[in-house]
Amino acid sequence: MKQSRKFTVVIERDEEDFYVATVPTLRGCHTQAKTLDSLMKRLREAIEVCLGSDDDRRGSLELVGIQQISL
């Protein structure tokens, strides 16, 4: 049986109202979509692609929090 892995995902909305998802623990793993449902489907595909590469050997990170800062 394949072991399940959990990933922290950061989801933002860009200036054109697309949702943009990034997986910080997988270098270069990101995608975008117009709806959250589409984003989640594309994100799963992106994670699978990134896991197939040799670049996923980074250590795991624990989410501490998300902050916004204004300058």
Secondary structure, DSSP 8 states (H G I E B T S, - for coil): ---------EEEE-TTS-EEEE-TTSTT-EEEESSHHHHHHHHHHHHHHHHTSGGGGS-------------
